[in-house]
């Protein structure tokens, strides 16, 4: 059975030297968009992002496919389309 072995951070820096960081700016832009979204159910701005386990990557995007969950009412939505994925039941 294979095991995971973490790479030496210094070796990683050496391998990446001379390459342009394309993921960092994309992730920062995405985070800014997420910060400006509000919950369609309760209008709260307290949203938490996580990787969409049922579809972790989307065609044409190098970043993981994310979903947002409202920390106030637990509504889950697709931040890219605005589609509500899960609405909590009351009671």
C-alpha positions in Angstrom: 0.0 0.0 0.0 1.4 3.4 -1.0 1.9 6.1 1.6 2.0 9.8 1.2 5.3 11.5 1.8 5.4 15.3 2.1 8.0 17.0 -0.1 10.7 19.1 1.4 9.5 22.8 1.1 13.0 23.8 0.0 12.9 21.3 -2.9 9.5 22.6 -3.9 10.8 26.2 -4.0 13.8 25.0 -6.1 11.5 23.3 -8.6 9.2 26.3 -8.9 12.0 28.8 -9.4 11.6 30.7 -12.6 7.9 29.7 -13.1 5.0 32.2 -13.0 2.4 31.9 -10.3 -0.9 31.7 -12.2 -3.0 30.1 -9.4 -2.3 32.7 -6.7 -3.9 35.6 -8.5 -6.9 33.5 -9.7 -7.5 32.3 -6.1 -7.3 35.9 -4.8 -9.8 37.1 -7.4 -12.2 34.2 -6.6 -11.9 34.9 -2.8 -12.8 38.6 -3.5 -15.9 37.5 -5.4 -16.9 35.1 -2.6 -16.5 37.9 0.0 -19.0 40.0 -1.8 -21.7 37.4 -2.0 -24.6 37.1 0.4 -26.8 34.3 1.3 -29.9 34.2 -0.9 -31.9 32.8 2.0 -31.1 35.1 5.0 -28.9 37.8 3.3 -26.0 37.1 5.7 -22.5 37.8 4.4 -21.0 35.1 6.6 -20.2 32.5 4.0 -17.7 29.6 4.1 -16.3 28.0 1.0 -15.3 24.4 0.5 -14.5 22.1 -2.4 -17.6 20.6 -4.0 -17.0 16.9 -3.3 -19.4 15.7 -5.9 -17.7 17.7 -8.6 -14.2 18.9 -7.4 -13.1 20.4 -10.7 -14.9 22.1 -13.6 -13.8 22.0 -17.2 -11.7 25.0 -18.1 -10.8 26.1 -14.6 -7.5 25.3 -12.9 -9.0 26.0 -9.4 -11.1 23.6 -7.4 -14.9 23.9 -7.9 -16.3 25.4 -4.7 -19.6 25.7 -2.9 -20.5 28.3 -0.3 -22.3 27.5 3.0 -24.0 30.2 5.0 -22.7 30.2 8.6 -25.9 31.7 9.9 -28.6 29.5 8.3 -26.7 26.6 6.6 -27.9 27.3 3.1 -25.5 25.9 0.5 -25.1 27.4 -3.0 -23.0 27.3 -6.1 -21.3 30.7 -6.1 -20.6 30.5 -9.9 -24.3 30.0 -11.0 -26.1 31.2 -7.9 -28.1 28.0 -7.8 -29.1 27.0 -4.2 -28.0 23.4 -3.5 -29.4 22.9 -0.1 -31.9 24.9 2.1 -32.1 23.9 5.7 -35.4 22.7 7.0 -36.9 24.6 10.0 -38.1 23.0 13.1 
